[in-house]
Amino acid sequence: MTTTASAAAASAGTFLELPGVLPQFIDGNRSRSIVCGLDPHEYDRVTAGLGSLHEWLPAFRAAGERHLRAAEGFAADGRAVSAGEAFRTAARWFHCATFLPLADHARTVATAREADEAMRRAFGYLDPGAVRIEGEGFAGWLRRPVDSPARPRVVVVVPGLNSGKEEFHAVDEALLRRGVATFSFDGPGQGALVGTAPEAGYHRVVARVIDALASRPDLDTAPGVGLIGLSLGGFHAIRTAAHDPRVLATAAISGPYRLDWAELPLFVKETLTVRSKSPAAAREFVDRIDLTGSVARVAGPLRVVEGGQDVTPGVVPAERAAREAPHGDLLLIPHGDHLLCNAQADWLPSTADWLAGHLG
């Protein structure tokens, strides 16, 4: 954040009230929302009607409710595919509604739960074999490829700071098409669990996820599992691989190596403060996001994917981890933004192949 922007933030008091922030936020989240599954034209129509960022959540939630009503109409008429697709679209709008930090965090929590419920209803039509798995600090969906072996290998999809399992269906689908099962989940402070505080020791949550998957006779986890972490989830994935020998291969997409509280944008600070319940807890969380001394312990292959246009103050990118890992490689896409949402074809197919290949 520039000095001018910092001064404006101080006078405005909150990210939502920064001068000129509305068009910047709309533009900055357009590629993310489209990759999440929103129709770009509908995104443009909904955001064109916003007078301030305070209207973001209700406007996106209203769009989700429109698709929810359509889904229920399709279901009543016996049109199963259309019902499933509309429930899934509703889930995505509800999820994207939760991007902002709000003083009234209960509204975010309620909307995230609506996203979770809509996605449950969607899978009932689109993927009836999807299995809900919950445990201490996590809740998510296990999906298996249609034409898979009896016991497929599995990749765990780890979301980031204000993302969740509804956001990365394209990653799931890419892996499912390659014969790999996926488990996409929400952890502490994310998605359906956004009412709980984020945990810097998130690798212990992922370890419990692996425990749950390893107990299932319909998966082949004996050789190990794959991880793909996105944004802050990239850090969590690398940290998990450094601690857990059951991780066979890891991909980190736009993940941080280290965070610096003093330099972080106001948006990130406010998001963490709201979700952590206090400024002190948010600061403590950030201070623990540091891979120094950990990466050398990642025994398996590590792929780090970075976008050349992804420059965020206070974030040291995980590009450094690719150099420090014993078996690391870096895929840098010069024109890529954060999560390379504007360049998905440049990284997702090859990275899905990379993970599937390392899982055998």
N, C-alpha and C positions, 0 to 999 in steps of 0.2 A: 504494500500500500504506500502510495506517495505521501510526502509531508502534507500536501494540500488536502488529500483525501483523509488523512488521519485527523487533521484539524476539523474538517467537515464532520467526520464521525463523532468527534468529541462534542461538537455543538449540537448535532442531531440527536445523540444519545442512544440510538439504536440503528442497526443495519437497515431496517425497513424504511427508515426516514432519511437516509443519505440523499443529498441532492443528486438527481439524475440517475438514481439506482434502478428505477423500474425498467427502462429500455435496456440497460446493461444486463440486468438479470434475465430478462426475457430472451435476449440474444444469446447470452452465455449458457442458457439451459436448453436451447432449442435442439441442438444435435443430441444432447443427452436424452431428452424426452422422446425424440424420434427413434433413437436406437432402443429405448425402453419399449417402444411399440405404439406410441401415439401417432395418429395421422397428422402429418405436418400442416395440412390445410386447416384441420380442426384446431390444432395448437395455435395457429396464427389467428383464427377467429376468436378463440377464447381469450388469448392474451391481448388482442386489440381492444377489448372492452374493459381492461383494467385501468383504474384511475390511480392506484397505488399498490404496493406490495401487500398491504393489509388485505386486499381483495383476492390475492392469489389462492389461498386455501379454499374459501367458499366457491370461487369460480371453477376451480378444478374439481372440487367435490360435486358441484352441480352437474358438470359434464359426466362424471362417473355415475351419478344417479340416473342421468338420461340413458346411458348404456345399460344400467342395471334394469330399468323398466323395460327396455327393449328385450333384454335377455329373458325376463320373466314372461313377456308376451310370446316370444319364440318357444319357450318351454311349454307354455300352455297350449300352443298349437301343435306340439309334437315335433318341432323343428330342432332336433338335438344339436346339430353342428352349429347352426346360427346362434342357438342359445349359449353354447360353450364359448364361441368366439366373442359374443357380446359380454358375457360374464368376465372373460379375460381382459377385454378392453376396459371394462369398468374398474377392474382391479388395478390396472396400470394408471388410470386417471387418479384414483384414490391415492395410490402410492406417490405419484408426482406431486400431488397436493401437499405432501408432507415435507417438501424440500427445505422450507424456511424455518428458522428458529422463532418461536412465538412465546410471548410472555404467558399466554394461556396454553400451556403445553398439553392440557387435557384434550384440546381440540385435535392436536396432532395424534395423540394416542388413540382417540376414537376413530379418526380417519384411517390410521394404519390398520386398525382392527377390521374396518370395513374392507380394506384391500385384501387382507388375509382371508376373510370370509368369501368375498367374491371369487378369489382364486380357488378356494376349496370347491365352490360350486362349478367353476369352469372345468377343473380336472374331472369332475363327475361325468362330464360329457366328452371332453377332448382326450383325456388320458385316465380312464377308470382304473388302470393298474397303478397309478401313483399312490405312494404310501406315505402317510403322515408319520413322522418320527419326532418325538419331543423328549427332552431330557433337561438336566440342570443347566440353565443358561442358553438353551437353543430350542428352536422349533423349525421344522422344514419339511421338504418333500423329496422323497426318493423316487426317481423316475428311471425306468429301464428301457433300453432300445427294443423296438418291436421285433426285429429279426436278430436278437442277440443270442449268444450261447446260453445254456441253462444257468450259468453262474458268471455274469459279466464282471469285469473290473469296474472300479468306480472312481470318479473324480468329485471332490468336495469343492463347491463354489462358495467362496468367502466374500461377503459384501463389505462395503466401506462405511465411512462415517455416517452419512445420512441416506444410505442406500439400503436395499433389502432384496429378498428373494424374488420379488415381482419384477425387478429391474433387469435381470440378466437371462431372460428366456432365450435370447439369441445364442448365448454361450451354451446353455443346456442343449438346445437343438443341434448345434454344431457337433457336440460330443455324442449325443444320442445317435446321430446319423453315422457316426464312425464306430458304432458298436459298443460304446462306453456308457455305463449308467452314471447318473449324476445325483448328487444330494446338494440342493440349494437351500440355505437356511438363514434365519435371522438369529443373531447373537445378542448379547447385552447392549441395549441402547439402539437397536435396529428393528425396523419393521414391526412385526407383531409384538416385539419385546421393547419397543421404544420407550415404554414407561419405566424401564429399568436403566440403571446407570451404565455407561460404557466401562469396559474393563481393559486396562493395559495388558493384563496377563491373559489375553484372549486365547493364547496358544493352549491354555489348559481347557478352554471350552472346545476347541477343535479336537483336542485329544479325547474328550468325552464323546464327540461326534464319531470319531474313528472307532472308539469302543463299541458304540451302538451299531455301526455298520458291520464291524467284525463279528458281531454276534448273530448276524443274519445268514442262514444257510443258502439263500438265493443269490449271494454275492461272493465273488472270489477276491478276498482281501488278503489272503496269505502272502502273496509277493509284496504287497504294499498298496497304498492308495495314491492317487494324484491330487494335487491342490491347484486351484487357480484362484488367486486373490485379486480383487479389483479396488483401486484407489487405496484407502487405508487397509483394506483387506489384503493388499499385496504385502504390506508390512507383516500383518498377522500370519499370512501364509509362510513367509520366509522365517519368521520367528518359530513357527510350529515345526518347520522342516529342520531347524537347528536343534530342536529339543526332542523330536519324536522320530525314532528310526523306522517307523512304519510308513513314513512318507517316501514314496518311490521317486516322484518327480514333482517339481513346483514351477508354476508360472505366475509372475507378479506383473500386473498391468497398472501402470501409472502409480506405483506404490511409493511411499516415502522411505528413505533411509533413516532420516532424523527430522524432528520438528523443533522449531525455535519459537516459543510463545511470544517473545517480544516482537517478532516480525510477521506473525500470522495475520491474515486479513480479519477484519472485524466479523465477517460472516462466519468464519471457522470458530473464532473465539466465542461468539454468541451461541452457536449451535452446541458446542461442547459445554458451555456454562449451563444452558437450559437442560441438556440431557444428563449432565453430571450432577445437577441440583445446586451447584455453588461454584463461584469463580475459583476458589481454592482447589476444589476437586478437579475442575477442568485443567488448571495449571499443573497439578500433580500428574494427571493423565498424560498431558503433552510431554512433560519431562521424562516420562518413561518410554516414549516412542523413539527409540534409538537402537539401531542394529550394531553399534560398535562392539566388536568382540564376539558377535554371534555368528556372522555369516560364514566364517571359516569352518564352523561345525556342520554346515549343510552338506551331508554326504552325497546326496543324489544330485542329478542334473537340475540346474536352475535356469530358467529363461526369464529375463527381464525385458518387458516391452515398454518403451517410452515414446511420447510424442514430442517432437521438437518445438511445438507451440505451447506446450504445457509448462508454464512458468508461474509458480505461485510463491509469493514471499513467505519466508519461514519454513519452506519445505526443501530439504536436501533430497533429491530424487534417488530412487533405488538403483539407478544406473551404476552407482558405486558398488553395490552388492554383486553385480554381474562380474566385476573385476576381482572381487575378493573371494567369491565362492570357488571351491576347488574345481567344480564342473559348471561354471557359469557362462552364459552367452547373452548378448544384448541385441535386441531388435529395435533399432531407432527409426521411427518414421518422421522425417523432418516436418511434414505438414500436419502432423497429428495433434489434436487438442487433448484435454484431459480425458482419460479413458479411451482416447483415439476414437471417439464417437463419430468424428467426421472422416474416419479412415478405416472403418471396420474391415473392409475387404483386404486391407493391407496387412492385417495381423491375425484376425480370428481364424481363417482357414488353416494357415500354416501352424498356428499355435495349437489348434485342436488336433492337427495331424501329429505335432510334436508330442503332445500329452498321450494321445492314443498309442503312438509308437513306443514310448517309454514304458507304457503299461503292458505292452506286449499284445 
